[in-house]
């Protein structure tokens, strides 16, 4: 990956080490003092019609302000969200320079933390497999603002987490088998106090992981389950993360149309998000135990593949009639939820590119959030603090009987009625969330389901720090949730 290294200073802008400089400005028409201290800049910007509207970008010749190439980026009405996007847009667009100085116009000083985060997020680039590389983004950014080392470190860490997701999701499936993804997960936490256990297909069969095995049995590349555990001695809470890791999703024997199959290497984004969140929390040293379960399989058609109408036995003994082999994510997650529940964590969060239905309901920028109302409310508050878009989706009780199978405990898809598909999937997953203790009448473990099928990938024009491709959605929210969990404990 390429990700800028963030440093900060209150020295004169631009820094002597900078190859280029960029100034974040608010809506100039609403702030007469926004350009105080930058001689002649107001006239220059007026001459080109630059008003400071949100994420507007312009390179200008302003020798009295900067002796190096200089640009301005607009924040519009100044908020943490707009400044984060503006800083991200600047680092995304201003290419070809090794080191960039970034400053905030007068009146934006209180948004330094957002600027730091936006700069790191916007500066990431996946180099890809092109024979000729384009202009590179900056390898370092110097933020001229009053922030402390903890704030800067947090920005760098969450930027690194988002970059890890983007890099893993971009790898073509030919080079990312379940075994390779499992090894990448282990390698990514090798320098942290995190224990790693990888179950291969033999261990999965011995222990009864029928969902993961059933999805992966059609592939020549067998499935894996990865358990990662960050368990600091002073942990006040235990959060379990369960991630869907389908390294390629053809739909299985319920084969997808050709156009729908393009991009299905993206179907392991939930596992990548769970991994990245754990790594970020461990890097920050938060006093919260986090256990991540990465449920990894290739969903391929073959003579060995699960057929529509076959029955799989999940880890807890529940039998599932598989009516649609393209509704496979909920099958691997079911095993992961059962495994996570056996450790009786304080909360379980599962993350998955689960349903096309969530895109129909919420579009491409909101994440669908389901679960018990209190825990969902806590998570939505964390998402709001991280400025990530999320929406509470229902789990209607009247839909419960649509999960019934005539020959097994459950069906995995309601083929007679596709309405409410995201909620159906959520209700299916809820059946596998365990109890807070081994008592039969104990309440269910607090649980949140994140459907990132829409929010996890951006398919249109870049904006702010977001470019076309994987977004790393919800990892910042999960880190914020973990931080809130330990402060409230």
C-alpha positions in Angstrom: 0.0 0.0 0.0 1.0 3.7 -0.3 -0.2 5.7 2.7 1.2 9.1 3.7 3.0 9.4 7.0 1.4 12.2 9.1 3.4 14.6 11.1 2.4 17.9 12.7 3.9 21.2 13.6 3.0 24.8 14.4 5.9 26.1 12.4 5.4 28.6 9.7 3.4 27.4 6.7 4.5 25.9 4.3 7.2 23.8 5.9 10.7 24.0 4.7 10.6 20.3 3.8 7.5 20.6 1.7 7.4 20.0 -2.1 3.9 21.5 -2.3 1.4 23.2 0.0 -2.4 23.3 0.3 -4.7 25.5 2.4 -8.1 24.4 3.5 -10.5 27.4 3.4 -14.2 27.8 4.4 -16.9 29.5 2.3 -15.1 32.8 1.8 -18.3 34.8 1.3 -19.4 33.7 4.8 -16.1 34.4 6.5 -14.3 37.7 5.9 -11.3 36.8 8.0 -10.8 33.4 6.4 -7.7 34.5 4.5 -6.1 36.8 7.2 -2.4 36.2 7.2 -2.2 35.2 3.5 -1.3 38.4 1.6 -3.0 38.9 -1.8 -4.7 35.5 -1.7 -8.2 36.9 -1.5 -7.7 38.8 -4.7 -6.2 35.9 -6.5 -9.1 33.6 -5.5 -11.6 36.2 -6.5 -10.0 36.4 -9.9 -10.6 32.8 -10.6 -14.0 32.6 -9.0 -12.9 30.3 -6.1 -15.4 30.7 -3.2 -14.4 27.9 -0.9 -17.4 25.6 -1.7 -17.2 22.1 -0.4 -14.2 20.2 -1.8 -13.6 22.7 -4.6 -9.9 22.5 -5.6 -7.6 24.9 -7.4 -3.9 25.2 -7.9 -2.9 28.9 -7.9 0.2 31.0 -8.3 0.6 32.9 -5.0 4.3 33.7 -4.5 3.6 35.8 -1.4 2.0 32.8 0.3 4.2 29.9 -0.9 7.5 29.4 -2.6 6.4 25.8 -3.6 3.5 24.7 -5.8 0.3 25.9 -3.9 -3.3 24.9 -3.9 -6.5 25.7 -2.1 -9.4 23.4 -1.2 -12.8 24.4 0.0 -14.6 23.2 3.1 -17.8 25.0 2.5 -19.8 25.5 5.7 -17.1 24.4 8.2 -17.8 21.2 10.1 -15.6 18.2 11.0 -17.2 16.3 8.1 -16.5 19.1 5.5 -12.9 19.7 6.7 -12.2 15.9 6.7 -13.5 15.6 3.1 -11.6 18.8 2.0 -8.3 17.6 3.4 -8.9 14.2 1.8 -9.7 15.7 -1.5 -6.5 17.7 -1.4 -4.3 14.7 -0.8 -6.2 12.6 -3.4 -5.9 15.3 -6.1 -2.6 16.9 -5.5 -0.3 14.2 -6.9 3.3 14.1 -8.0 4.8 15.5 -4.8 6.6 13.6 -2.0 5.8 15.9 0.9 2.8 18.2 1.2 2.2 20.9 3.8 -1.4 21.2 4.9 -2.8 24.2 6.8 -6.2 25.4 7.9 -7.4 28.9 7.3 -8.3 31.0 10.3 -11.5 29.8 11.9 -10.9 26.2 11.1 -8.4 25.5 13.8 -10.8 23.4 15.9 -11.1 20.9 13.1 -7.4 19.9 13.1 -8.2 16.3 14.1 -10.6 15.9 11.2 -8.1 17.4 8.8 -5.4 14.9 10.0 -7.7 12.0 9.4 -8.9 13.2 6.1 -5.4 13.7 4.8 -4.3 10.2 5.7 -7.5 8.7 4.2 -7.3 10.7 1.0 -3.6 10.0 0.5 -3.9 6.2 0.2 -3.5 4.6 -3.2 -3.5 1.0 -4.2 -0.7 0.7 -6.7 -2.3 -2.1 -8.6 -0.9 -4.1 -11.4 -0.4 -1.5 -14.2 2.9 -1.7 -16.1 3.1 2.1 -16.1 2.4 3.9 -12.8 0.6 7.2 -12.7 1.6 10.2 -10.6 2.0 9.1 -7.0 0.3 10.6 -4.0 2.4 12.2 -1.3 4.4 9.8 1.0 4.2 12.3 3.8 2.0 15.2 4.9 2.9 17.9 7.4 -0.2 19.3 9.2 0.4 22.8 10.4 -2.0 22.8 13.3 -2.2 22.5 17.0 -2.9 18.8 17.7 -1.3 16.4 20.1 0.6 13.2 19.4 -2.3 11.0 20.5 -4.7 12.6 18.0 -2.1 12.4 15.2 -1.5 8.7 16.0 -5.2 7.9 16.0 -5.5 9.5 12.5 -2.6 7.5 11.2 -4.0 4.3 12.7 -7.5 4.5 11.4 -6.1 5.6 8.0 -3.9 2.4 8.1 -7.0 0.3 8.9 -8.9 1.7 6.0 -5.9 1.2 3.7 -5.6 -2.5 4.8 -9.2 -3.1 3.8 -8.8 -1.4 0.5 -5.6 -3.3 -0.3 -7.0 -6.7 0.6 -10.2 -6.2 -1.3 -8.4 -5.0 -4.4 -6.3 -8.2 -4.7 -7.6 -10.4 -7.6 -9.2 -13.7 -6.4 -6.6 -15.7 -8.3 -4.0 -14.5 -5.8 -6.2 -14.5 -2.8 -7.4 -18.0 -1.9 -8.9 -18.7 1.5 -5.5 -20.0 2.7 -3.8 -16.9 1.3 -6.3 -14.5 2.9 -5.9 -16.3 6.2 -2.1 -16.0 6.0 -2.4 -12.3 5.1 -4.5 -11.8 8.2 -1.9 -13.5 10.4 0.9 -11.5 8.8 -0.9 -8.2 9.4 -0.9 -8.6 13.2 2.5 -10.3 13.5 3.9 -7.2 15.3 1.1 -6.9 17.7 0.0 -8.7 20.9 -2.6 -10.7 19.0 -2.9 -14.5 19.0 -3.9 -16.2 15.8 -5.5 -19.6 15.2 -6.3 -20.8 11.7 -8.6 -23.8 11.1 -8.2 -25.6 7.9 -10.8 -27.8 6.2 -9.9 -30.9 8.3 -10.2 -29.0 11.6 -13.5 -27.4 10.4 -14.9 -30.8 9.6 -13.8 -32.2 13.0 -15.4 -29.4 14.9 -18.6 -29.2 12.9 -18.4 -26.0 10.9 -21.0 -27.1 8.4 -21.9 -23.7 7.0 -18.3 -22.7 6.1 -17.6 -26.2 4.7 -20.8 -26.3 2.7 -20.1 -23.0 1.0 -16.5 -23.8 0.3 -16.9 -27.5 -0.8 -17.3 -26.6 -4.5 -13.9 -25.0 -4.8 -10.5 -26.5 -5.3 -9.3 -24.0 -2.7 -10.6 -25.2 0.7 -12.1 -22.8 3.3 -10.5 -21.4 6.4 -11.7 -19.9 9.7 -9.3 -17.4 11.3 -9.6 -16.5 15.0 -7.7 -13.5 16.2 -7.7 -12.4 19.8 -6.4 -9.1 21.3 -6.8 -9.5 25.0 -5.1 -6.8 27.1 -4.8 -7.4 30.8 -6.8 -4.3 31.7 -9.7 -5.1 29.3 -13.0 -3.8 30.6 -15.2 -5.2 27.8 -15.1 -8.1 25.2 -16.2 -7.4 21.7 -16.5 -10.2 19.1 -16.3 -9.4 15.4 -17.5 -11.8 12.8 -16.6 -11.1 9.2 -17.9 -12.6 5.9 -14.8 -13.6 3.8 -16.0 -15.0 0.5 -12.8 -14.7 -1.6 -14.9 -15.0 -4.8 -18.6 -15.4 -5.1 -19.8 -16.9 -8.3 -23.2 -17.7 -6.7 -22.3 -21.4 -6.7 -24.7 -23.6 -8.6 -27.2 -20.7 -8.3 -24.8 -19.0 -10.7 -24.8 -15.2 -11.0 -25.2 -13.5 -14.4 -21.9 -12.5 -16.0 -22.3 -8.8 -15.2 -23.2 -9.5 -11.5 -20.1 -11.7 -11.1 -17.7 -8.8 -11.9 -16.2 -7.5 -8.8 -17.1 -10.4 -6.6 -13.5 -10.5 -5.2 -15.0 -7.7 -3.1 -17.2 -10.3 -1.1 -14.5 -10.7 1.6 -14.7 -7.1 2.7 -16.5 -8.0 5.9 -13.6 -10.2 7.0 -11.1 -7.5 6.0 -13.1 -5.0 8.0 -13.1 -7.2 11.1 -9.4 -7.8 10.8 -8.6 -4.1 10.3 -10.7 -3.0 13.2 -9.0 -5.5 15.5 -5.6 -4.4 14.3 -6.5 -0.7 14.8 -7.8 -1.3 18.3 -4.7 -3.3 19.3 -2.4 -0.7 17.8 -4.1 2.1 19.8 -3.8 -0.1 22.9 -7.5 0.3 23.9 -8.3 -1.6 27.1 -11.0 -3.7 25.3 -10.7 -7.4 24.4 -11.5 -8.0 20.8 -11.9 -11.4 19.2 -12.3 -11.5 15.4 -13.7 -14.5 13.5 -12.9 -14.4 9.8 -15.2 -16.9 7.9 -13.4 -17.5 4.6 -14.5 -19.6 1.7 -14.6 -19.7 -2.2 -18.2 -20.0 -3.5 -17.6 -22.0 -6.7 -19.7 -24.3 -8.8 -18.5 -27.9 -9.4 -19.5 -31.5 -9.1 -18.8 -31.2 -5.3 -20.7 -28.0 -4.8 -23.8 -27.7 -2.5 -27.0 -28.0 -4.5 -30.2 -26.1 -4.1 -32.3 -28.3 -1.8 -29.3 -29.7 0.1 -29.3 -29.5 3.9 -26.3 -28.3 5.9 -25.8 -28.7 9.6 -24.4 -25.6 11.3 -21.9 -25.5 14.2 -24.7 -25.4 16.8 -26.6 -28.4 15.2 -29.2 -26.2 13.4 -30.1 -27.6 10.0 -30.5 -25.3 7.0 -32.1 -26.1 3.7 -30.1 -24.3 1.1 -32.6 -23.0 -1.5 -30.2 -20.5 -3.0 -26.4 -21.1 -3.0 -25.9 -17.4 -3.8 -27.2 -16.6 -0.3 -24.0 -18.1 1.1 -22.7 -15.2 3.3 -25.3 -15.9 6.0 -24.2 -19.6 6.0 -20.6 -18.9 6.8 -21.6 -16.1 9.3 -23.9 -18.5 11.1 -20.9 -20.7 12.0 -18.9 -17.6 13.0 -21.7 -16.3 15.2 -22.1 -19.6 17.0 -18.3 -19.8 17.6 -18.2 -16.2 18.9 -21.2 -16.8 21.1 -19.5 -19.7 22.9 -17.1 -17.3 24.5 -19.9 -15.1 25.9 -18.6 -11.7 24.8 -20.3 -8.5 25.9 -21.4 -7.7 22.3 -21.1 -9.3 18.9 -20.7 -7.3 15.7 -20.9 -9.1 12.3 -19.9 -7.3 9.1 -20.8 -8.5 5.6 -21.4 -7.5 2.1 -24.6 -9.5 2.6 -27.5 -8.5 0.4 -28.3 -6.6 -2.8 -31.5 -5.7 -1.1 -29.7 -3.3 1.2 -28.6 -1.3 -1.8 -32.2 -1.1 -3.0 -33.2 0.1 0.4 -30.4 2.6 1.3 -28.3 3.2 -1.8 -24.5 3.1 -1.9 -23.4 5.3 1.0 -25.5 4.1 4.0 -24.7 1.0 5.9 -27.7 -1.1 7.0 -27.6 -1.7 10.8 -29.7 -4.4 12.5 -29.8 -6.0 15.9 -31.3 -5.3 19.3 -32.4 -1.7 19.7 -30.2 -0.6 22.5 -27.0 -2.0 21.0 -27.9 -0.6 17.6 -28.5 2.8 19.1 -25.0 2.7 20.8 -23.4 1.7 17.5 -25.2 4.4 15.5 -23.9 7.0 18.0 -20.4 5.7 17.4 -20.9 5.9 13.6 -22.2 9.4 14.0 -19.1 10.4 16.0 -17.0 8.9 13.2 -19.1 10.7 10.6 -20.0 7.5 8.8 -23.5 7.1 7.3 -25.6 4.2 8.9 -29.3 3.5 9.2 -31.3 1.3 11.6 -33.1 -1.4 9.6 -36.0 -3.5 11.0 -36.1 -7.1 12.0 -39.9 -7.7 11.7 -41.2 -10.4 13.9 -44.0 -11.2 11.4 -41.3 -12.4 9.0 -40.0 -15.0 11.4 -42.2 -17.8 10.0 -40.8 -17.2 6.5 -37.6 -18.8 7.7 -39.3 -22.2 8.3 -38.3 -25.1 6.1 -40.5 -28.2 5.5 -37.6 -30.5 5.9 -35.0 -28.7 8.1 -35.0 -26.0 10.8 -34.5 -23.1 8.5 -34.3 -22.1 4.8 -31.5 -19.7 3.8 -33.5 -17.7 1.3 -37.2 -17.0 0.7 -37.4 -17.8 -3.0 -41.2 -17.1 -3.2 -40.9 -13.5 -2.0 -37.8 -11.4 -2.4 -39.2 -8.4 -0.6 -37.4 -7.4 2.6 -34.4 -9.5 1.7 -32.0 -7.6 4.0 -34.3 -8.1 6.9 -34.8 -11.7 6.1 -31.0 -12.2 6.2 -30.8 -10.3 9.5 -33.5 -12.5 11.0 -31.6 -15.6 9.8 -28.4 -14.4 11.5 -30.2 -13.6 14.7 -31.1 -17.3 15.1 -27.3 -18.0 15.6 -26.5 -15.4 18.2 -26.1 -17.1 21.5 -27.0 -16.3 25.1 -25.0 -14.3 27.7 -24.6 -17.5 29.7 -25.2 -21.3 29.3 -28.6 -21.0 30.9 -31.4 -21.7 28.4 -33.4 -18.7 29.6 -30.5 -16.3 29.5 -31.0 -13.2 27.3 -29.4 -13.1 23.9 -25.9 -11.5 23.6 -26.2 -7.9 22.5 -25.7 -8.0 18.7 -25.2 -5.7 15.7 -25.3 -6.7 12.1 -23.7 -4.4 9.5 -24.7 -4.9 5.9 -22.0 -3.1 3.9 -23.0 -4.4 0.4 -23.7 -0.8 -0.7 -21.4 1.3 1.5 -18.3 -1.0 1.2 -17.7 0.0 -2.5 -18.0 3.2 -4.4 -18.7 2.9 -8.1 -18.9 6.5 -9.3 -16.9 9.7 -9.3 -14.5 10.3 -6.4 -15.5 12.8 -3.7 -13.7 14.0 -0.6 -11.3 11.3 0.6 -13.3 8.6 -1.2 -12.3 7.3 -4.6 -13.8 4.7 -6.9 -13.4 1.2 -5.4 -13.5 -0.2 -1.9 -14.2 2.4 0.8 -13.3 0.7 4.1 -16.7 1.6 5.4 -17.5 1.0 9.1 -14.0 0.3 10.4 -13.8 3.8 11.9 -17.2 3.3 13.5 -16.2 0.0 15.0 -13.1 1.6 16.5 -15.2 4.5 17.8 -17.6 1.9 19.3 -14.8 0.1 21.0 -13.5 3.4 22.4 -16.9 4.3 23.7 -17.4 0.8 25.2 -14.3 1.1 27.4 -15.0 4.7 28.5 -18.6 3.7 29.5 -17.6 0.4 31.2 
